[in-house]
Amino acid sequence: MVAYERFAAFYDVVMDDPGPRAVRVDAAIERYGPGATSLLELGCGTGSILARLTTGAALTGLDRSPEMLAIAAAKVPRARLVEADMRSFDLGERFDVITCVFDSINHLLDVASWASLVGCVHRHLTDGGLFVVDVNSVGELRRLGNEPPWVYDFDGGTAIIDVTFAEGDGGLGLTDWDIRIFERVTPTRFELHHERIGELALPLARVRELVADRFEVLEEVDEDGLPATDDSVKAYYALRRRD
Ligand SMILES: C[S@@+](CC[C@H](N)C(=O)[O-])C[C@H]1O[C@@H](n2cnc3c(N)ncnc32)[C@H](O)[C@@H]1O
């Protein structure tokens, strides 16, 4: 089973408002790649970011979940969508901007996979192209692991998300997201959709090491625009491709 097979149908109602995520991507493009004519989003999911971007660039979304892509296809007809793995894709073309946001990269569960993604991004960016990526920090995954399960009632059911945290070698943060959606199918009957999704966080020093040879770090900031740390909720990167 590919992750998100069961969660996909509920993803948009259960997850945070995607508006601010799209605004951040737009702002990075405005600042560092205003003339971009092509953009690729890795881990585009249901297309919520692609649907909101104001850039005039031609849009491509890549995801390995057919269920997420089916929703994206209906939501963003102007985007070209590709079912592929962001660790090993080869699209035979280059883009001015590549994005990978809302902790999609954290879904890669070993450091070698992060390195592989970084290599693929470098190969698919035009000279001087922009890579906009965010990561959940180790501190954030630890905090989420210490919190009680998150319960969210929505029109049509209830979601319960329980995050378990474990510290790996070298300060890596590993989490297991246990997602249970109780879909109300009649006023008195619920159907359970259960899925587990893993996330890995790297100390930010390791992230910088991974990109150092191939990218110049233009920004590495937290949600308030201050320098990101391993205790920030997220680190937001704007990276410029080195030749
Ligand atoms: C948290 S969602 C983010 C979706 C979207 N970027 C957003 O902001 O709403 C993570 C997405 O990454 C995708 N994903 C995870 N691992 C992947 C992989 N190895 N290759 C391609 N997509 C992957 C999942 O299918 C999922 O759609």
The ligand as a Gaussian input file, in Angstrom:
#p B3LYP/6-31G(d) Opt

LIG

0 1
 C        2.104000      16.207000       3.729000
 S        1.694000      15.859000       2.048000
 C        2.006000      17.464000       1.323000
 C        1.175000      17.735000       0.085000
 C        1.287000      19.167000      -0.476000
 N        2.663000      19.544000      -0.736000
 C        0.614000      20.185000       0.449000
 O        1.290000      21.124000       0.884000
 O       -0.583000      20.028000       0.722000
 C        3.081000      14.885000       1.511000
 C        2.968000      14.340000       0.101000
 O        4.220000      13.741000      -0.253000
 C        3.954000      12.586000      -1.038000
 N        5.117000      11.688000      -0.984000
 C        5.637000      11.054000       0.095000
 N        6.700000      10.312000      -0.258000
 C        6.854000      10.482000      -1.597000
 C        7.791000       9.997000      -2.548000
 N        8.781000       9.160000      -2.189000
 N        7.670000      10.403000      -3.836000
 C        6.660000      11.231000      -4.214000
 N        5.748000      11.728000      -3.354000
 C        5.834000      11.358000      -2.059000
 C        2.721000      11.985000      -0.407000
 O        2.072000      11.090000      -1.292000
 C        1.920000      13.244000      -0.066000
 O        1.045000      13.578000      -1.107000

